C-alpha cells in the first residue's frame, strides 16, 4: 500500500505524525480492533496473529483504513487452546508468552500496547523504564481528577496538538481517556483479567462503565513471572457487536503459516 505502515506516521517526523489527527487515530484504533476480532472470531480459520505492531499495520490511501499484515508468525488454534512456543515482537509480547504459553489474549495484550503507542507517539521501550508506556498510562489514569486535562495532554503525542475543536469537546476528551483505560485493561499481566477482543470492540464503540484495572507490573530485564492463574468466569459483558471492517487482511496471505 502506497502510504506504508502505521509506524511511519506514529513514530515519524512531525509532518507525518500530524497527518494522523486525533479523530483519525481513534478511528484507526477501532478499525484495528475490528480486524483482530475478525481473525479471532469471525474468520473461518481463526488465528492468533502473534506479531501485532504498528509496522505490521498498513494504511490505505485515505490514511484512515488500516489493514493488518504480515502473517508469518500467525497460527491457527482451536478455541481456548494455547501455543507453547514463545515468539513475538519485543515490547508487544505478553507476559505469559515468555513462559511459553500464547493464547488469543496474548494478541489482546499486543493490541493494548499498540493503542498506547498510537496515543503517545512513542515506542514501548522495554529496556528503558522511563519509556515503558503502561506505567505512564497508569500514572496518568490514577491522577487527581482536578489535573485530568493537564495529565491527559502530557500523555498525548506532544508533536500532535489537539485542535481547538477537539480540545473544547468534553466528549472527545472523554473518548481519549477511555482509550487509555481500555489500553490498560488490555495489558493486564494476567490473561484472565484482560478482556477478549470482542469485549474490546464493544468497549470502544459504547460508553458503558469499564471494569477497574490493576497497576501494570514492572519487571527487571529478563525476569518473567511463573504465575499461571486458574481460569476465572469472565467479568466483562458484551451486549451486541456490530460487524466492523472485515477487509483487514494480510497482504502476505500466501506466506502465512496457519
Secondary structure as GFF3:
##gff-version 3
##sequence-region A 1 258
A	DSSP	alpha_helix	7	10	.	.	.	ID=ss1
A	DSSP	alpha_helix	14	18	.	.	.	ID=ss2
A	DSSP	alpha_helix	22	37	.	.	.	ID=ss3
A	DSSP	pi_helix	38	42	.	.	.	ID=ss4
A	DSSP	beta_strand	47	48	.	.	.	ID=ss5
A	DSSP	three_ten_helix	54	56	.	.	.	ID=ss6
A	DSSP	beta_strand	57	59	.	.	.	ID=ss7
A	DSSP	beta_strand	66	68	.	.	.	ID=ss8
A	DSSP	beta_strand	75	76	.	.	.	ID=ss9
A	DSSP	alpha_helix	95	98	.	.	.	ID=ss10
A	DSSP	alpha_helix	104	120	.	.	.	ID=ss11
A	DSSP	three_ten_helix	129	131	.	.	.	ID=ss12
A	DSSP	alpha_helix	133	141	.	.	.	ID=ss13
A	DSSP	three_ten_helix	145	147	.	.	.	ID=ss14
A	DSSP	alpha_helix	148	155	.	.	.	ID=ss15
A	DSSP	alpha_helix	164	167	.	.	.	ID=ss16
A	DSSP	alpha_helix	170	186	.	.	.	ID=ss17
A	DSSP	three_ten_helix	191	193	.	.	.	ID=ss18
A	DSSP	alpha_helix	197	205	.	.	.	ID=ss19
A	DSSP	three_ten_helix	253	255	.	.	.	ID=ss20
###
